[in-house]
Amino acid sequence: MAALSRRPLVVDGTLRVPGDKSISHRALLLAALATGTSRIRGLLAGDDVRSTAGVLRAMGVTVPPVGPTVTVAGVGRRGFVAPPTPLACGNSGTTARLVAGLVAAHPFAATFVGDASLSRRPMRRVARPLEAMGATVTFGGAKGEGLPMTVQGGALRSIEWRAETASAQVKSAVLLAGHAAGVPVSVTEPAPSRDHTERMLQAMGAKVSRRGATVALDPVASLRPLDLDVPADASSAAFFVALATLAGDGVLRLPGVGLNRTRTGFLDALMAMGARVAREDETVAGAEPIGTLVVQPAALQGVTVGGADIPAMIDELPLLACVAARAAGTTTIRDAGELRGKESDRIAAVVANLRAVGVSASELEDGLVVEGTDAPLVGRVVTHADHRLAMAFGVLGAATGGGIAVDDPECVAVSYPGFWDDLARVTRR
């Protein structure tokens, strides 16, 4: 383990983080559903997006290797073919859940498989609405709800689904199934989840309406092809917003970041803690709001987050907990039980790792409590192959002098293959 540095961290420069992972998945899937050829620029070149591209190839869609510009020849809403082998989703829950909606509308069966982490994640939540529409879903896992999962598609019927939890993946699966089957569908959630699928569908000519917490889709014969620049990923940018906030000096600019209101909960929480984050050059591109984030160091106070604010920061909550380790006072995160079903049990793992490096933290059933400290932080973090844990504790380690070792730094390839290089590029002491 490297010796602790006593010199303050300087974070400075301009950094364009990779393309948005959620939008990259959806761009490939909707381009495949379109009539005509789509051009997508700035796709995330991470393992999860490559899983989506591979699954589409297995169902008859011509998708080139993921690169700076990708062209996809759409097969239309009913043009997918039965895959000859199980659909390999890797670590990507988005791939498994969204593609399940597409398969449900086609007259064939497909089996979804993934790595050990994905195989433990809950899939029953997406199976229920698809079964209510007329598909048959079976599970081969020990708990009867994880992968492998087999979806037998067919003629689907309309549905008005009321979701128990806010989930953009479940909502998207229902919307994709409705479009592919040509039947009207609606999804009502207890709180708004990220709305990239609705925005993209609408931009391609779909009839999508929103009323309160309900999103409805009426069928159209075809979707127009995409011509899309993928925004910089808000979740990836969050790590560098946190880093610059915890630094001792410098100014960091993050251009082209997606500023969709369903993705900016972390920024809102950080600002409530006292962060100095300005937005510049705001505009709309490809139906998504984007802008440049300008971040300066700040002294932070603990905060309490929960309720309807959680869906807009669900992926950033491990990072928020790490930032809270350097905030004055107590930070409490509630209503985040969803974290226990992610790539790892992120509540248990974050608390255990914070304690391992010297931070006082405790678990709640649906969240956690962190006591801020200015003491040196030293220890080894166990990531459980979870990319967001690796990056969150990588930020905390960089901000506190380099005494934190991450056991599996390579797992960041799922969403941000160049993370460690970018971290080194914008930091100095």
LOPADO-793600 format. One record per residue (C-alpha): residue number from 1; chain; x, y, z. Coordinates in pm, whole numbers, padded with zeros to 5 digits. Layout:
N
NUM,A,X,Y,Z
...
END
This chain:
429
1,A,00000,00000,00000
2,A,00135,00344,-00091
3,A,00232,00582,00189
4,A,-00022,00849,00277
5,A,00037,01189,00120
6,A,00003,01488,00354
7,A,-00014,01738,00071
8,A,-00363,01854,-00032
9,A,-00508,01704,-00346
10,A,-00535,01933,-00650
11,A,-00799,01841,-00908
12,A,-00779,02054,-01220
13,A,-00851,02056,-01592
14,A,-01125,01951,-01833
15,A,-01249,01594,-01857
16,A,-01510,01447,-02091
17,A,-01634,01129,-01925
18,A,-01758,00840,-02145
19,A,-02102,00813,-02300
20,A,-02405,00750,-02083
21,A,-02449,00379,-02010
22,A,-02828,00387,-01978
23,A,-02869,00581,-02301
24,A,-02614,00363,-02484
25,A,-02813,00047,-02406
26,A,-03138,00206,-02516
27,A,-02989,00358,-02830
28,A,-02880,00015,-02953
29,A,-03212,-00151,-02867
30,A,-03429,00120,-03022
31,A,-03206,00145,-03328
32,A,-03264,-00228,-03376
33,A,-03642,-00171,-03351
34,A,-03639,00116,-03602
35,A,-03711,00108,-03972
36,A,-03395,00228,-04144
37,A,-03032,00279,-04046
38,A,-02940,00461,-03725
39,A,-02613,00644,-03653
40,A,-02502,00659,-03291
41,A,-02196,00854,-03181
42,A,-02027,00838,-02842
43,A,-02156,00499,-02727
44,A,-02003,00379,-02403
45,A,-01738,00120,-02488
46,A,-01795,-00073,-02164
47,A,-01860,-00441,-02106
48,A,-02230,-00391,-02028
49,A,-02302,-00214,-02356
50,A,-02103,-00479,-02544
51,A,-02335,-00736,-02384
52,A,-02637,-00558,-02532
53,A,-02470,-00543,-02873
54,A,-02391,-00916,-02855
55,A,-02746,-01010,-02758
56,A,-02885,-00811,-03051
57,A,-02645,-00987,-03289
58,A,-02766,-01321,-03155
59,A,-03123,-01220,-03251
60,A,-03036,-01128,-03609
61,A,-02943,-00759,-03587
62,A,-02627,-00639,-03761
63,A,-02436,-00443,-03497
64,A,-02071,-00355,-03563
65,A,-01811,-00352,-03284
66,A,-01877,-00072,-03037
67,A,-01671,00231,-03138
68,A,-01685,00611,-03173
69,A,-01958,00586,-03438
70,A,-02189,00288,-03477
71,A,-02446,00230,-03751
72,A,-02731,-00014,-03688
73,A,-02966,-00139,-03959
74,A,-03302,-00172,-03785
75,A,-03511,-00487,-03828
76,A,-03841,-00323,-03731
77,A,-04064,-00401,-03440
78,A,-04119,-00767,-03534
79,A,-03792,-00852,-03708
80,A,-03594,-01032,-03439
81,A,-03514,-01402,-03486
82,A,-03484,-01683,-03234
83,A,-03131,-01693,-03091
84,A,-02943,-02021,-03153
85,A,-02782,-02012,-02806
86,A,-02860,-01855,-02467
87,A,-02836,-01476,-02460
88,A,-02518,-01386,-02270
89,A,-02585,-01072,-02065
90,A,-02259,-01066,-01870
91,A,-02301,-00834,-01571
92,A,-02572,-00622,-01732
93,A,-02914,-00619,-01567
94,A,-03027,-00359,-01821
95,A,-02954,-00601,-02104
96,A,-03146,-00887,-01944
97,A,-03451,-00690,-01834
98,A,-03499,-00471,-02141
99,A,-03438,-00746,-02395
100,A,-03684,-00966,-02205
101,A,-03950,-00716,-02311
102,A,-03851,-00750,-02676
103,A,-03845,-01130,-02665
104,A,-04187,-01138,-02498
105,A,-04343,-00988,-02813
106,A,-04193,-01246,-03052
107,A,-04307,-01604,-03127
108,A,-03998,-01775,-02988
109,A,-03825,-01854,-02661
110,A,-03491,-01721,-02541
111,A,-03288,-01807,-02233
112,A,-03094,-01530,-02058
113,A,-02771,-01609,-01876
114,A,-02517,-01390,-01698
115,A,-02217,-01388,-01469
116,A,-02239,-01494,-01104
117,A,-02332,-01144,-00987
118,A,-02610,-01090,-01241
119,A,-02745,-01442,-01180
120,A,-02821,-01343,-00820
121,A,-03007,-01025,-00910
122,A,-03390,-01019,-00899
123,A,-03570,-01076,-01230
124,A,-03916,-01159,-01100
125,A,-04002,-00788,-01106
126,A,-03974,-00780,-01485
127,A,-04134,-01122,-01528
128,A,-04459,-01023,-01358
129,A,-04575,-00755,-01605
130,A,-04458,-00960,-01905
131,A,-04654,-01261,-01779
132,A,-04957,-01037,-01726
133,A,-04925,-00940,-02094
134,A,-04926,-01306,-02203
135,A,-04561,-01419,-02208
136,A,-04434,-01721,-02015
137,A,-04129,-01673,-01794
138,A,-03946,-01952,-01611
139,A,-03640,-01944,-01387
140,A,-03361,-02194,-01341
141,A,-03187,-02032,-01045
142,A,-03192,-02162,-00690
143,A,-03412,-01878,-00559
144,A,-03659,-01902,-00844
145,A,-03615,-01544,-00962
146,A,-03264,-01500,-01101
147,A,-03084,-01613,-01412
148,A,-03099,-01832,-01605
149,A,-03438,-01700,-01715
150,A,-03634,-01823,-02015
151,A,-03891,-01601,-02182
152,A,-04141,-01760,-02421
153,A,-04296,-01484,-02626
154,A,-04617,-01470,-02822
155,A,-04925,-01258,-02886
156,A,-04930,-00999,-02608
157,A,-05225,-00805,-02471
158,A,-05251,-00449,-02347
159,A,-05166,-00375,-01984
160,A,-05193,-00097,-01726
161,A,-04914,-00194,-01487
162,A,-04876,-00051,-01136
163,A,-04518,-00107,-01023
164,A,-04440,-00164,-00655
165,A,-04103,00009,-00685
166,A,-03968,00271,-00922
167,A,-03762,00088,-01185
168,A,-03664,00234,-01521
169,A,-03565,-00114,-01639
170,A,-03906,-00269,-01567
171,A,-04085,00033,-01713
172,A,-03869,00016,-02026
173,A,-03930,-00357,-02067
174,A,-04306,-00299,-02068
175,A,-04280,-00008,-02312
176,A,-04057,-00207,-02549
177,A,-04289,-00508,-02528
178,A,-04590,-00288,-02602
179,A,-04426,-00128,-02905
180,A,-04296,-00457,-03046
181,A,-04634,-00626,-02995
182,A,-04833,-00329,-03124
183,A,-05051,-00297,-02812
184,A,-05107,00003,-02583
185,A,-04940,-00014,-02242
186,A,-04898,00208,-01939
187,A,-04681,00194,-01628
188,A,-04751,00377,-01302
189,A,-04464,00406,-01054
190,A,-04456,00519,-00690
191,A,-04190,00777,-00788
192,A,-04049,00884,-01125
193,A,-03758,00672,-01251
194,A,-03515,00772,-01525
195,A,-03702,00848,-01846
196,A,-03447,00794,-02124
197,A,-03659,00525,-02294
198,A,-03965,00750,-02315
199,A,-03765,01044,-02446
200,A,-03595,00835,-02713
201,A,-03916,00661,-02820
202,A,-04092,00994,-02855
203,A,-03804,01139,-03059
204,A,-03834,00840,-03294
205,A,-04206,00895,-03355
206,A,-04371,00685,-03085
207,A,-04686,00811,-02914
208,A,-04575,00849,-02553
209,A,-04765,01049,-02292
210,A,-04690,01128,-01928
211,A,-04941,01214,-01659
212,A,-04805,01234,-01307
213,A,-04636,00903,-01225
214,A,-04791,00726,-01527
215,A,-04628,00676,-01866
216,A,-04842,00545,-02152
217,A,-04752,00426,-02502
218,A,-04992,00386,-02793
219,A,-04869,00164,-03078
220,A,-04727,00301,-03401
221,A,-04634,00098,-03708
222,A,-04267,00193,-03710
223,A,-03996,00404,-03546
224,A,-03773,00649,-03729
225,A,-03400,00571,-03716
226,A,-03178,00751,-03469
227,A,-02914,01013,-03537
228,A,-02777,01051,-03187
229,A,-02483,01190,-02991
230,A,-02480,01010,-02657
231,A,-02432,01255,-02367
232,A,-02150,01210,-02119
233,A,-02266,00977,-01841
234,A,-02410,01159,-01538
235,A,-02319,00869,-01309
236,A,-01960,00860,-01433
237,A,-01933,01238,-01401
238,A,-02053,01211,-01041
239,A,-01727,01045,-00936
240,A,-01527,01343,-01058
241,A,-01773,01595,-00914
242,A,-01714,01424,-00579
243,A,-01339,01415,-00630
244,A,-01313,01786,-00710
245,A,-01544,01872,-00419
246,A,-01322,01681,-00173
247,A,-01000,01826,-00316
248,A,-00793,02097,-00153
249,A,-00757,02316,-00462
250,A,-00836,02344,-00834
251,A,-01128,02376,-01072
252,A,-01259,02084,-01278
253,A,-01477,02119,-01588
254,A,-01690,01829,-01710
255,A,-01845,01911,-02052
256,A,-02142,01753,-02228
257,A,-02285,01581,-01919
258,A,-02643,01459,-01930
259,A,-02853,01669,-01692
260,A,-03180,01478,-01713
261,A,-03375,01558,-01396
262,A,-03416,01184,-01326
263,A,-03036,01152,-01302
264,A,-02927,01459,-01105
265,A,-03027,01358,-00752
266,A,-02663,01317,-00650
267,A,-02586,01674,-00758
268,A,-02885,01798,-00559
269,A,-02771,01611,-00248
270,A,-02414,01731,-00285
271,A,-02529,02093,-00323
272,A,-02739,02051,-00007
273,A,-02418,01943,00168
274,A,-02245,02264,00058
275,A,-02079,02168,-00271
276,A,-01982,02432,-00528
277,A,-02108,02300,-00862
278,A,-02206,02538,-01141
279,A,-02382,02452,-01468
280,A,-02276,02617,-01793
281,A,-02352,02581,-02166
282,A,-02687,02414,-02099
283,A,-02874,02294,-02407
284,A,-03078,02000,-02537
285,A,-02928,01733,-02764
286,A,-03108,01421,-02881
287,A,-03407,01494,-02652
288,A,-03174,01503,-02348
289,A,-03063,01813,-02153
290,A,-02685,01846,-02133
291,A,-02436,02097,-01998
292,A,-02092,02158,-01850
293,A,-02037,02106,-01478
294,A,-01777,02331,-01314
295,A,-01668,02204,-00972
296,A,-01457,02362,-00698
297,A,-01354,02230,-00354
298,A,-01597,02288,-00069
299,A,-01646,02211,00300
300,A,-01940,01975,00340
301,A,-02205,01911,00606
302,A,-02392,01585,00661
303,A,-02734,01548,00504
304,A,-03039,01318,00518
305,A,-03176,01181,00191
306,A,-03469,00951,00125
307,A,-03817,00915,-00018
308,A,-03892,01029,-00371
309,A,-03540,01170,-00410
310,A,-03377,00825,-00408
311,A,-03455,00701,-00764
312,A,-03268,00998,-00917
313,A,-02948,00908,-00727
314,A,-02977,00531,-00677
315,A,-02652,00447,-00861
316,A,-02461,00725,-00684
317,A,-02556,00636,-00326
318,A,-02234,00439,-00257
319,A,-02043,00745,-00374
320,A,-02257,00974,-00157
321,A,-02172,00755,00142
322,A,-01801,00787,00063
323,A,-01831,01165,00030
324,A,-02015,01169,00364
325,A,-01706,01017,00526
326,A,-01542,01359,00475
327,A,-01846,01575,00564
328,A,-01897,01729,00907
329,A,-02161,01550,01112
330,A,-02394,01264,01024
331,A,-02529,01159,00685
332,A,-02833,00929,00672
333,A,-02960,00750,00361
334,A,-03307,00592,00382
335,A,-03563,00431,00150
336,A,-03281,00273,-00054
337,A,-03351,-00097,-00002
338,A,-03309,-00136,-00379
339,A,-02933,-00120,-00317
340,A,-02938,-00469,-00168
341,A,-03027,-00618,-00508
342,A,-02759,-00450,-00718
343,A,-02428,-00598,-00838
344,A,-02356,-00649,-00469
345,A,-02554,-00579,-00152
346,A,-02438,-00220,-00170
347,A,-02567,-00129,00175
348,A,-02375,-00405,00352
349,A,-02068,-00368,00131
350,A,-02040,00009,00165
351,A,-02077,-00004,00543
352,A,-01823,-00287,00579
353,A,-01572,-00107,00358
354,A,-01615,00229,00531
355,A,-01548,00060,00863
356,A,-01247,-00120,00713
357,A,-01080,00212,00629
358,A,-01161,00384,00958
359,A,-01504,00547,00915
360,A,-01789,00500,01162
361,A,-02086,00363,00965
362,A,-02389,00147,01032
363,A,-02656,-00035,00834
364,A,-03025,00040,00829
365,A,-03269,-00207,00677
366,A,-03318,00028,00381
367,A,-03010,00247,00401
368,A,-02710,00348,00608
369,A,-02565,00608,00845
370,A,-02216,00760,00808
371,A,-02030,00974,01062
372,A,-01789,01216,00898
373,A,-01424,01224,01005
374,A,-01107,01411,00920
375,A,-00882,01128,01043
376,A,-00650,00948,00798
377,A,-00828,00666,00616
378,A,-00630,00348,00556
379,A,-00736,-00004,00462
380,A,-00831,-00252,00193
381,A,-01168,-00235,00017
382,A,-01346,-00549,-00102
383,A,-01549,-00457,-00409
384,A,-01735,-00785,-00469
385,A,-01662,-00716,-00841
386,A,-01895,-00414,-00818
387,A,-01773,-00133,-01044
388,A,-01946,00146,-00853
389,A,-01790,00040,-00523
390,A,-01445,00032,-00683
391,A,-01482,00384,-00824
392,A,-01645,00532,-00512
393,A,-01366,00410,-00286
394,A,-01110,00502,-00551
395,A,-01232,00861,-00522
396,A,-01225,00849,-00142
397,A,-00873,00706,-00150
398,A,-00746,00973,-00389
399,A,-00905,01249,-00182
400,A,-00763,01129,00149
401,A,-00401,01062,00061
402,A,-00385,00725,-00110
403,A,-00416,00495,00192
404,A,-00712,00299,00054
405,A,-00642,-00007,-00162
406,A,-00913,-00144,-00395
407,A,-00901,-00523,-00431
408,A,-01036,-00546,-00789
409,A,-00970,-00224,-00981
410,A,-01032,-00394,-01318
411,A,-01405,-00439,-01245
412,A,-01462,-00076,-01351
413,A,-01453,-00200,-01713
414,A,-01827,-00269,-01684
415,A,-01908,00102,-01708
416,A,-01588,00310,-01723
417,A,-01284,00126,-01866
418,A,-01061,00436,-01851
419,A,-01154,00545,-01499
420,A,-00816,00502,-01334
421,A,-00634,00675,-01619
422,A,-00875,00970,-01602
423,A,-00839,00985,-01224
424,A,-00461,01012,-01258
425,A,-00488,01270,-01538
426,A,-00685,01530,-01343
427,A,-00515,01492,-01003
428,A,-00183,01604,-00855
429,A,-00034,01684,-00516
END
